[in-house]
Amino acid sequence: MSSPNVHTFYADAVLFDMDGTLTDSIAAVEAAWGKVAKDIGQDPAYVIAATHGKRAVDNLAQFKPHIKAHEMDDEVQNFENTILFFADAYNMHGPGSQLSSPTSSPFINSPLSSGYATPDLSISPSSSAPSSRASSFVSPRRPSFASKLNSMLTMSVVPEASIYGQGPQFEDSIMEEDQQDVIMFEANQKKHVLEAWQQEAASVDRSVRILPGVKRMISSIPEGRYAVATSGAKTYAYGCMTRVGITPPKITITADDKRLKAGKPAPDPFLLAASELGFSAKNCVVFEDSPSGIRAGVASGATVIAVCTSHERRQIENAGAHFLVENMEKVKCEPCADGRLKFTVQL
């Protein structure tokens, strides 16, 4: 076209990165990596900067080298559940909550309410469910919990069955109830350890958002002509897209895809996505936002359009992208009669 700021070219298909390109969950991702940094005693700013645009499996291997190979899949899922927890906590449990009762929270029976990474915020020290034996504490003949706890901690005889994992067996029903009180007390103490980060998570709105121009761009591309290739694993990737109304395309390459030998900045995710669509990556367009993702797209041979949605222009302008735009609103896609896709980029 005549204007030096408007460029037109043609391609067969589109390969999208996800976070920072289609969706914005940067606040939740950074909060999750910040928590990892604090857990391992490192500077959160350093860890956050070092992990952006890379697979969680690679980042966890770097910052938590003690994780064994057979434990890594679970660790990645726990971490990605933590991201989604940070993303949802404000609206589910914080000032943005519209819930009338803690028991109505969808977290309670969801994957996010299980595991150490995503504890349920609906149970707090001040809102714990009352004991089924609450009325028994009214009796003045029952000793206080403090004295019962002290008695349990000073017991010198441990029932033999407890050694074999069956739990202690008491002839005295009161003593058995006291043992249950101690178990509940210890469990509540473990919950309290996580209470501070839970409340912090709920105090800040880190909701996942769809980025400008994304809906129009996706709706303009025929089905089967675009894919997602992300550094997020399936839990996080599908969780982010569905939260903003994007239906994950049939070809969605996630970081936990066992066919991948390497993640970004290696070109493998984009090469696999193009192949699954039935096209050569050299005839595809890649949309990316991070330096490592841009380099991956360039290495795949695709035409790369970088969006300045998560990084400042100066941070990505030397990563090799063919076009650098503010966001996806600056790009137009039109299907042609010959099956190709016509792209117009306004710089």
C-alpha positions as CSV (number, residue, x, y, z in Angstrom):
1,M,0.0,0.0,0.0
2,S,1.1,3.6,-0.5
3,S,1.4,4.6,3.2
4,P,4.8,3.7,4.7
5,N,3.0,3.0,8.0
6,V,0.6,0.4,6.5
7,H,1.8,-3.0,5.3
8,T,0.0,-5.8,3.5
9,F,1.0,-9.4,3.2
10,Y,-0.5,-12.9,2.8
11,A,-0.3,-16.1,4.9
12,D,-2.0,-19.5,5.2
13,A,-2.6,-19.7,9.0
14,V,-2.1,-17.9,12.3
15,L,-0.3,-19.1,15.4
16,F,-1.1,-17.3,18.6
17,D,0.8,-17.2,21.8
18,M,-1.6,-17.0,24.7
19,D,-0.8,-14.9,27.8
20,G,0.2,-11.4,27.0
21,T,-1.1,-11.9,23.4
22,L,-4.7,-13.1,23.7
23,T,-5.2,-12.8,27.4
24,D,-3.7,-10.7,30.2
25,S,-3.1,-12.8,33.3
26,I,0.3,-11.2,33.9
27,A,-0.6,-9.9,37.4
28,A,-1.6,-13.4,38.5
29,V,1.4,-15.1,36.9
30,E,3.8,-12.6,38.5
31,A,2.1,-13.0,41.9
32,A,2.5,-16.8,41.6
33,W,6.2,-16.5,40.7
34,G,6.6,-13.9,43.4
35,K,5.3,-16.5,45.9
36,V,7.8,-19.1,44.5
37,A,10.6,-16.5,45.0
38,K,9.6,-15.9,48.6
39,D,9.4,-19.7,49.3
40,I,12.9,-20.2,48.0
41,G,14.4,-17.0,49.5
42,Q,15.1,-15.2,46.2
43,D,14.3,-11.7,45.0
44,P,10.8,-11.7,43.4
45,A,11.7,-9.1,40.8
46,Y,14.5,-11.3,39.6
47,V,12.5,-14.5,39.4
48,I,9.6,-12.8,37.7
49,A,11.8,-11.3,35.0
50,A,13.7,-14.5,34.4
51,T,10.5,-16.6,34.0
52,H,8.4,-14.6,31.6
53,G,7.5,-16.3,28.4
54,K,9.0,-19.6,29.4
55,R,7.5,-22.9,30.4
56,A,6.7,-23.5,34.1
57,V,8.5,-26.8,33.8
58,D,11.7,-25.1,32.7
59,N,11.4,-22.4,35.3
60,L,10.7,-24.8,38.1
61,A,13.6,-26.9,37.1
62,Q,15.8,-23.8,37.3
63,F,14.6,-22.4,40.6
64,K,13.6,-25.6,42.3
65,P,16.3,-28.1,41.2
66,H,15.3,-30.4,44.0
67,I,12.1,-31.4,42.3
68,K,12.5,-35.0,41.0
69,A,11.5,-35.8,37.4
70,H,8.5,-38.0,38.4
71,E,7.2,-35.1,40.6
72,M,7.4,-32.4,38.0
73,D,4.0,-32.8,36.3
74,D,2.3,-32.5,39.7
75,E,4.4,-29.5,40.6
76,V,3.6,-27.8,37.3
77,Q,-0.1,-28.4,37.9
78,N,0.0,-27.1,41.5
79,F,1.8,-24.0,40.3
80,E,-0.7,-23.3,37.5
81,N,-3.5,-23.8,39.9
82,T,-1.9,-21.2,42.1
83,I,-1.9,-18.7,39.1
84,L,-5.7,-19.3,38.6
85,F,-6.2,-18.9,42.4
86,F,-4.5,-15.5,42.3
87,A,-6.6,-14.6,39.3
88,D,-9.9,-15.6,40.9
89,A,-9.4,-14.8,44.6
90,Y,-10.4,-11.1,44.5
91,N,-13.8,-11.8,42.9
92,M,-14.4,-15.0,44.8
93,H,-13.2,-14.1,48.3
94,G,-12.2,-10.5,48.3
95,P,-13.8,-7.1,47.8
96,G,-15.1,-8.1,44.4
97,S,-17.0,-11.1,45.7
98,Q,-20.7,-11.2,45.0
99,L,-21.1,-14.4,47.0
100,S,-23.7,-14.3,49.8
101,S,-22.3,-17.2,51.7
102,P,-18.8,-18.8,51.9
103,T,-20.4,-22.2,51.3
104,S,-21.7,-21.2,47.9
105,S,-18.1,-20.7,46.6
106,P,-17.4,-22.8,43.5
107,F,-13.9,-23.2,44.7
108,I,-15.0,-25.6,47.5
109,N,-15.6,-28.5,45.1
110,S,-13.2,-27.5,42.4
111,P,-9.6,-28.5,41.7
112,L,-8.5,-25.2,43.1
113,S,-9.7,-26.1,46.5
114,S,-7.3,-29.1,46.8
115,G,-3.6,-29.4,47.3
116,Y,-1.1,-27.2,49.1
117,A,-1.0,-24.7,46.2
118,T,-4.7,-23.7,46.2
119,P,-6.2,-23.9,49.7
120,D,-9.8,-23.0,50.2
121,L,-10.3,-19.5,51.4
122,S,-13.9,-20.1,52.5
123,I,-12.6,-21.7,55.7
124,S,-10.9,-19.2,58.0
125,P,-10.1,-19.2,61.7
126,S,-13.1,-17.0,62.3
127,S,-15.5,-19.0,60.1
128,S,-14.5,-22.6,60.8
129,A,-17.4,-25.0,60.9
130,P,-18.6,-25.7,64.4
131,S,-17.8,-29.1,65.9
132,S,-20.6,-31.6,65.9
133,R,-19.9,-32.0,69.6
134,A,-20.1,-28.2,70.3
135,S,-22.8,-28.7,73.0
136,S,-20.5,-31.0,75.0
137,F,-18.2,-28.1,75.7
138,V,-20.9,-26.4,77.8
139,S,-20.5,-29.0,80.6
140,P,-18.3,-27.7,83.4
141,R,-17.1,-31.2,84.0
142,R,-15.2,-31.3,80.7
143,P,-11.6,-30.1,80.9
144,S,-10.6,-27.1,78.7
145,F,-9.1,-27.7,75.3
146,A,-5.8,-26.3,76.5
147,S,-5.6,-28.8,79.3
148,K,-6.6,-31.6,77.0
149,L,-4.0,-30.6,74.5
150,N,-1.4,-30.6,77.2
151,S,-2.4,-34.0,78.4
152,M,-2.3,-35.4,74.9
153,L,1.2,-33.9,74.2
154,T,2.5,-35.3,77.5
155,M,1.2,-38.9,77.0
156,S,4.1,-41.3,77.3
157,V,2.3,-44.3,75.9
158,V,1.4,-44.5,72.2
159,P,-1.2,-47.1,71.2
160,E,0.6,-49.8,69.2
161,A,-1.9,-49.5,66.3
162,S,-0.8,-46.0,65.6
163,I,2.6,-47.2,64.7
164,Y,1.2,-49.2,61.9
165,G,-0.9,-46.3,60.5
166,Q,-4.2,-47.3,61.9
167,G,-4.5,-44.5,64.4
168,P,-4.7,-44.9,68.1
169,Q,-7.5,-46.9,69.7
170,F,-8.8,-45.6,73.0
171,E,-11.0,-47.4,75.4
172,D,-12.1,-44.1,76.9
173,S,-14.5,-42.3,74.5
174,I,-13.6,-38.9,76.0
175,M,-9.9,-39.5,75.4
176,E,-10.7,-40.5,71.8
177,E,-12.6,-37.3,71.3
178,D,-9.7,-35.4,72.8
179,Q,-7.4,-37.0,70.3
180,Q,-9.7,-35.8,67.5
181,D,-9.6,-32.3,68.9
182,V,-5.8,-32.4,68.8
183,I,-5.8,-33.6,65.2
184,M,-8.2,-30.8,64.2
185,F,-6.1,-28.3,66.1
186,E,-3.0,-29.3,64.2
187,A,-4.8,-29.2,60.9
188,N,-6.1,-25.7,61.6
189,Q,-2.5,-24.6,62.5
190,K,-1.4,-25.8,59.0
191,K,-4.1,-23.7,57.4
192,H,-3.0,-20.6,59.3
193,V,0.5,-20.9,57.8
194,L,-1.1,-20.1,54.4
195,E,-3.6,-17.5,55.6
196,A,-1.4,-14.5,55.0
197,W,-0.8,-15.2,51.3
198,Q,-4.4,-16.2,50.8
199,Q,-5.7,-12.9,52.2
200,E,-3.2,-11.0,50.1
201,A,-4.3,-12.8,47.0
202,A,-7.9,-11.9,47.7
203,S,-7.1,-8.2,48.3
204,V,-5.9,-7.4,44.8
205,D,-7.8,-7.8,41.5
206,R,-5.7,-10.0,39.3
207,S,-8.5,-11.2,37.1
208,V,-7.7,-12.6,33.6
209,R,-8.7,-10.2,30.9
210,I,-9.0,-10.4,27.1
211,L,-6.7,-8.0,25.2
212,P,-7.7,-5.3,22.7
213,G,-8.5,-6.5,19.2
214,V,-8.4,-10.3,20.1
215,K,-12.1,-11.0,19.7
216,R,-12.2,-9.3,16.2
217,M,-9.1,-11.0,15.1
218,I,-10.2,-14.5,16.1
219,S,-13.6,-14.1,14.6
220,S,-12.1,-13.0,11.3
221,I,-10.0,-16.2,10.8
222,P,-11.8,-19.3,9.5
223,E,-11.9,-22.3,11.7
224,G,-9.0,-24.6,11.3
225,R,-6.7,-21.8,10.2
226,Y,-5.4,-20.8,13.6
227,A,-3.8,-22.4,16.6
228,V,-2.5,-21.5,20.0
229,A,1.1,-22.4,21.1
230,T,1.7,-21.4,24.6
231,S,4.3,-21.8,27.3
232,G,1.5,-22.5,29.8
233,A,0.5,-26.1,30.6
234,K,-3.0,-27.2,29.9
235,T,-4.5,-26.3,33.3
236,Y,-3.4,-22.7,33.0
237,A,-3.9,-22.3,29.3
238,Y,-7.4,-23.6,29.1
239,G,-8.3,-21.9,32.4
240,C,-7.2,-18.5,31.1
241,M,-8.9,-18.7,27.7
242,T,-12.2,-20.0,29.0
243,R,-12.3,-17.2,31.7
244,V,-12.4,-14.5,29.0
245,G,-14.7,-16.3,26.6
246,I,-12.2,-17.7,24.2
247,T,-12.9,-21.3,23.1
248,P,-9.5,-23.0,23.0
249,P,-9.0,-24.1,19.3
250,K,-8.7,-27.7,18.4
251,I,-5.0,-27.2,17.9
252,T,-3.7,-25.9,21.2
253,I,-0.1,-26.7,21.9
254,T,0.6,-26.5,25.6
255,A,3.9,-26.7,27.5
256,D,3.1,-30.2,28.8
257,D,2.7,-31.7,25.3
258,K,5.0,-34.7,25.4
259,R,5.8,-34.2,21.7
260,L,7.8,-31.1,22.4
261,K,11.5,-31.5,22.8
262,A,12.0,-27.9,23.9
263,G,9.9,-24.8,24.8
264,K,10.3,-21.2,23.7
265,P,12.7,-19.6,22.7
266,A,13.1,-22.8,20.7
267,P,10.7,-22.9,17.7
268,D,9.3,-26.3,18.6
269,P,5.8,-25.1,19.8
270,F,5.1,-23.1,16.7
271,L,6.5,-25.8,14.4
272,L,4.3,-28.4,16.0
273,A,1.2,-26.1,15.9
274,A,1.8,-25.3,12.2
275,S,2.3,-29.0,11.3
276,E,-0.9,-30.0,13.2
277,L,-2.8,-27.4,11.1
278,G,-1.3,-28.8,8.0
279,F,0.8,-25.8,7.0
280,S,4.4,-24.9,6.9
281,A,5.4,-22.5,9.6
282,K,7.1,-20.3,7.0
283,N,3.7,-19.6,5.6
284,C,2.2,-18.7,9.0
285,V,1.8,-15.5,11.1
286,V,2.9,-15.6,14.7
287,F,1.5,-13.2,17.3
288,E,3.8,-12.8,20.3
289,D,4.5,-10.5,23.2
290,S,7.6,-11.7,24.9
291,P,11.3,-11.7,23.8
292,S,11.6,-15.5,24.1
293,G,8.3,-16.0,22.2
294,I,9.3,-13.6,19.5
295,R,12.6,-15.4,19.0
296,A,10.8,-18.7,18.9
297,G,8.5,-17.4,16.1
298,V,11.4,-16.0,14.1
299,A,13.3,-19.2,14.5
300,S,10.3,-21.1,13.1
301,G,10.4,-19.1,9.9
302,A,7.1,-17.5,10.4
303,T,6.2,-13.8,9.9
304,V,6.1,-12.4,13.5
305,I,3.9,-9.6,14.7
306,A,4.9,-8.5,18.2
307,V,2.4,-6.7,20.4
308,C,3.4,-4.3,23.1
309,T,0.9,-5.6,25.6
310,S,3.1,-7.0,28.3
311,H,6.5,-5.3,27.6
312,E,7.5,-1.9,26.6
313,R,8.5,-1.4,23.0
314,R,12.2,-0.9,23.9
315,Q,12.2,-4.4,25.6
316,I,11.1,-6.3,22.5
317,E,12.1,-4.1,19.5
318,N,15.4,-6.0,19.1
319,A,14.0,-9.5,19.4
320,G,13.6,-9.9,15.6
321,A,9.9,-9.4,15.0
322,H,8.9,-8.3,11.5
323,F,6.2,-5.9,12.7
324,L,5.8,-4.2,16.1
325,V,2.4,-2.9,17.0
326,E,0.7,-1.5,20.1
327,N,-1.9,-4.3,20.2
328,M,-4.0,-6.5,17.9
329,E,-6.3,-3.7,17.0
330,K,-3.6,-2.5,14.7
331,V,-3.8,-5.7,12.6
332,K,-6.7,-6.7,10.2
333,C,-7.2,-10.2,8.8
334,E,-9.4,-10.9,5.7
335,P,-10.0,-14.4,4.1
336,C,-9.4,-14.3,0.4
337,A,-11.2,-16.2,-2.3
338,D,-8.1,-18.3,-3.0
339,G,-8.0,-19.5,0.6
340,R,-5.2,-17.3,1.7
341,L,-5.4,-14.8,4.6
342,K,-4.7,-11.1,3.8
343,F,-3.1,-9.2,6.7
344,T,-3.0,-5.4,6.9
345,V,-0.7,-4.0,9.6
346,Q,-0.8,-0.4,10.7
347,L,2.4,0.6,12.4
